Amino acid sequence: MGTNLSNSGSKTQLLNATADNINLAIEALKSGDVIGFPTETVYGLAGNALNDEAIAKIFLYKSRPSFDPLIVHVAETLQSCTALAEAEIIDLRTMTHDQISTCDQLIQIFWPGPLTLIFPKHERVSELVTSSLPTVALRAPAHLVAQKLLRQSGLPLAAPSANQFGRISPTKSQHVIEELGAQLKFCLEGGECQIGVESTIASVNFRGEVSVLRPGGLSLEILEKHLGKLFQGLHTELGLPSVAAKSPVAPGLLESHYAPRKLMLRIQTDWNETELKNLYRSLPKNLSQVTKVSILSSFPLPFETQHIIRNTFTQAEFFSLTAEGNDSLTAARNLFAQLRTLDQSDSELIVCELPKSQKDLWPAIRDRLTRASKKYWTP
C-alpha cells in the first residue's frame, strides 16, 4: 500500500500512485481530510475546496494566516469558463465577453500547466479558501498523479504548498514528511517536481487584458508571445514591498515567504567589498563573529569574486543553482532543494545573489529569493 517514513513523530504513509491508493486518497478527501500530493511545480497540501472543515485543517496544519487565500486545483477536463461555471466553481455573471474570451484562450493554451488565473468565485466555493474575497485562484496542474486524483474524485482541490507557512516549498515527498509528517495521514508519491517553483498567477481585467501578479513556472515572454497587446506585464504595484502585505489579493504575495529558518541576506547589486561590508555591519550581535557562511549564486562564481567574498567571510562555502549557461529551468528545479540543504547545514548564515536576467524563469527565481531573504538584517 504505502511506506511509513521514519522521521521522528511522522505518522504519514507515503503512497505510490496505484489505483487502490488513489482511491484511498479520494476517500480521505471526501471525508474532509487533507493529503499531500505532487504537482509539476511543488507538492501541495490538498483538501476539498467545497468543505469548510477540510480548508480549516489546511490553515491549521500550515499555521497559515486566514487572510492569505489558497489556489484551487481543477481537472484538465474543465477547459473553458463555461465548463468551470457549470461545475459551480466560478460565477460568469460578473465577467465581460472580453474577459471570458481571454480566459478561454489562456486555458486552452496553458492548462494543464503552471498558470493560475483569477476568477469571480461561485458561492459554493468555501469562503475560507478565498479569505472572503469575491475571487478564486484556479489552475489545472500538469502532473499525471494530480490529474488522476482530480478527475476521479470530481472535486476541486484547494492546495497551497505542503510546508509550514512562510517556509521553503517542498519539491520532493520527503520534504512534505519533514514539514507536515506529524499532521498528515497520507502523501501521494510523484517523484521530484519538474518545474520546482510555484505557478505564475495572472489576472484578466474587463477589457481582456492580462497582468501577472506573481511570476512563476510560466515565463512572462511566453505569455506575451501568445497575448500580444493584451499582455500588460508584471503588476509592479504588487512587487516588493507588496501593497498587499497585510491583505493579499492572491496567494503567494506576502513580503516574507519561502524562507529558511536560518538568516538569509541578499546582495542587491554585484559582489563587491562595499556591499559585503555593509551587509556584515548589519548582522545581529549573535552573528557578529560569524565564521561559516553559505554563498548561493545563480552560476558558479569566478575565483576573483570568491576572493572578494573571503575578504569579508573567511569561511565561505560556495553553491550555485545551475552549472553553466542561462539554464533557468534547472535553477528553478534546484532552488528550494538547495535552500533546504543550506538551512540544514552547519553554516551560520546564508548570503544569496539575486538573478539579473528578466528572461525565462529567472524573474520567478528572483521573486522567491527576494521574499525568502532580507537586504540587511533589521531587528
Stockholm file with secondary structure:
# STOCKHOLM 1.0

chainA/1-379         MGTNLSNSGSKTQLLNATADNINLAIEALKSGDVIGFPTETVYGLAGNALNDEAIAKIFLYKSRPSFDPLIVHVAETLQSCTALAEAEIIDLRTMTHDQISTCDQLIQIFWPGPLTLIFPKHERVSELVTSSLPTVALRAPAHLVAQKLLRQSGLPLAAPSANQFGRISPTKSQHVIEELGAQLKFCLEGGECQIGVESTIASVNFRGEVSVLRPGGLSLEILEKHLGKLFQGLHTELGLPSVAAKSPVAPGLLESHYAPRKLMLRIQTDWNETELKNLYRSLPKNLSQVTKVSILSSFPLPFETQHIIRNTFTQAEFFSLTAEGNDSLTAARNLFAQLRTLDQSDSELIVCELPKSQKDLWPAIRDRLTRASKKYWTP
#=GR chainA/1-379 SS CEEECCCTTCCCEEECCCHHHHHHHHHHHHTTCCEEECCSSSCEEEEETTCHHHHHHHHHHHTCCTTSCCEEECCTTCCSHHHHHHTTSBCGGGCCHHHHHHHHHHHHHHCSSSEEEEEEBCTTSCTTTTTTCSEEEEECCCCHHHHHHHHHHCCCEECCBSSSTTBCCCSSHHHHHHHHTTTCSEEECCCSCSSCSCCEEEEECTTSCEEEEECCSSCHHHHHHHHGGGEEEECGGGSSSCTTSSSCSSTTCCSSCSBCSSCEEEESSCCCHHHHHHHHHTSCGGGTTCCEEEEEESSCCCHHHHHHHHHHCSEEEEEESCSSSSCHHHHHHHHHHHHHHHHTSSCSEEEEECCCCCSTTHHHHHHHHHHHSBSSCCC
#=GC SS_cons         CEEECCCTTCCCEEECCCHHHHHHHHHHHHTTCCEEECCSSSCEEEEETTCHHHHHHHHHHHTCCTTSCCEEECCTTCCSHHHHHHTTSBCGGGCCHHHHHHHHHHHHHHCSSSEEEEEEBCTTSCTTTTTTCSEEEEECCCCHHHHHHHHHHCCCEECCBSSSTTBCCCSSHHHHHHHHTTTCSEEECCCSCSSCSCCEEEEECTTSCEEEEECCSSCHHHHHHHHGGGEEEECGGGSSSCTTSSSCSSTTCCSSCSBCSSCEEEESSCCCHHHHHHHHHTSCGGGTTCCEEEEEESSCCCHHHHHHHHHHCSEEEEEESCSSSSCHHHHHHHHHHHHHHHHTSSCSEEEEECCCCCSTTHHHHHHHHHHHSBSSCCC
//
